[in-house]
Amino acid sequence: MKLLKFFIPLLFIGFANAADYNRAEFGGWIDADKDCMNSRIETLISDSVVPVKIASCKVQSGMWVDPYTAEVLKDSTKADIDHIVPLKEAWLSGADKWTKAKRTQFANDPENLMAVTIAANRSKGHSDPAEWMPPNSAYWQTYVKKWTHIKTKYGLTIDKAEAAAIAHYTSMNTGKAAPTCATGN
């Protein structure tokens, strides 16, 4: 019950129009520190569990553990950068009212980015925790904590089904240890 009280201020009354969502409204990957490496590359660097090799502003090698699947990746071209709170979900939860600059900031926020397998990212799509959870159940509690952190940080709303799923997964005891890997947070 304590958890539900936390979510009450975030609960939605209405929804943004999904038909108005356009990925371009969030901009592309940016190079915030002007070191020739955009947010995608910065995420690959921070999430690698071994030092990465970089050439011509591109990650040549590293090793990533997808927390969604626990799968180990050794080829950066096999990794996708997931937005923990997907852009379309953010749009439907309040980002439709933001400036383009704030949407670009959100889309490039290292706390909302994570290297995962292409298949896991495609499977998740723009789903919230009521619609999709990582196949790796050992990561469920961490996932909903990160989800809630991002939603709260940006003042995004949480619908009733989403709040119920978050409460359910937060209270679960999976009995498994989550895989260890850097997530850039």
N, C-alpha and C positions, 0 to 999 in steps of 0.2 A: 504494500500500500504506500510506503514511503516513496518508492520509485515512481508510482503513478502521480503523486503530488508534484514531483519534480517536472513531469511532462505536461501538467495541466496548462502552464503558460505557453507552451509550444504547440498545443493542439490547434489544428486548422478548423476554420469555419467553412471556408470555400476552397476551390481549386483554381489554379491558373489554367488557361486553355492550352492543352497539350498540342493542339494544331498550330499554335503560335510559336512553339519551340523551334529554334534554329541553332544548330551547333556553332555557327559562325558568330553568334552573339556573345560567345565566351572567348573569342580570339583564338590564337594558336599558342604553341609553346614559345615562351619568351626566354631571353638570356638576361636575367635581372642583374647579374654582376658583371656583365660584358666580358666574360672570359672565353667566349666562343662556344660555350656549352649551354644549351637550352634546358628547360625544366625536365624534359625527358631524359637527357643525358645525365643531368645532376642526380636524378632519381636512381638511375642505373648505378652511378658511382656510390651513392649513399647506401643503397640496398645490397650491394655486393658483399658477400661474406669473406671475400679475399680481395687484395688490392687489384684494381682494374688496370688494364693497359689501354692507353689512349693514344691515338694517332690521328692527325688532321681533324681534331675536335670531335672525334667519334670514339666510342667505346669499342675496342677490339676484342677484349677478353675480360672475363670476370666469372663470378659464380653467384647465382641467386637462388634462394629457397622461396618458392611461392607459398606464402602462408595459407592461401586458400586451398591448395591441393597437397602441400608438403613436397611437391615435385622440385627436383634440383635442375636448374638450367645453367648451361655453360656457354651458351651462345646468345649474345644480346639481341640478335635478330629474332629469337624465339620468344622474347619477352614483350609483353604489352605493359604500358603504364596505366594502371587502373586509377580512376577517381573513386575513392572510397564512397563518398556520396556522389553519385553520377551527376553529370551536368544537367540532364533532363529532369532528374529527380529534384535537383536544386531549383531549376526553373519552376517546376510545379509547386515548390515549397516556399517560394518568395523571391527567387533571383530574377524573376520576370520584372520586378519593380526596381532592380538595381541599375546603376550606370554600367556602361560597357566596361569601364575601367575596373569596377569592383568585380564584375563577372570574370574578367581576365585574371585578376588577382586570385580569385577562387579557383579557377581552372589550373593555375600554376602554383598553388599553395603546397609546399612540400609535405605538410601534415595530411593532405588529402590525396597524396600520390603514393603509389606502391607498385613495384615490379611484380608482375604475375604472369602466368602462362597466357598465351593468346586464347586458348580454349576457355579458361576460367573467366577471362574478361568478357568474352563473347557470350558465355552462358549467363553471366550476371546481367549484362546489358544495362538498363536503367532501373533495375529492380531495387526495392527497399527490403529490409529484413523480413517483412511479412510475406514477401514474394520469392526471396532467394536467400540462401545461406551458403557459405563455403562448404564444399564437400568434406573438408577437414574439420570435423566437429571439435577438435582440440583448439581451434582458433575462434570458435563462435563467440565466447565472452569478450575476447580482445576485439573482435570485429565490431560488435555492437557498442563497445565502449568508444572505439575510434569513431564510429558512425555518429554516436550521440555527441561526442566532443565537437566534431565538425558542424553538425546541425546547430549546436548551441553557440559555438564561436561566431557563426554567421547569422544567427537569429532566424534560422530556417524553421518552418513549421513541421510538426510531426502529426500524421493522422492517427486515428484511433487504432487501426490494424497494425500500423507500424509501432506505435507505443506498446501495444499488447505483445508484439513479437519481441521487442527490445526487453521488456520486463521479463518475459519467459526465458530468453536466452541469457540474460544477466543473472538470473537466479539459478540457472542450471549448474550442476556439478558434473562435468564431463569425465572427471577421473583420469584425464590424459593431459600430459604436458604439451603445450604449444611448441611448434618447432622454433628454434632460435634463429633469428635472422634480423638484420638491421632493417628498419622500416622508414628511416628518415625522420622519425618523430622524437 
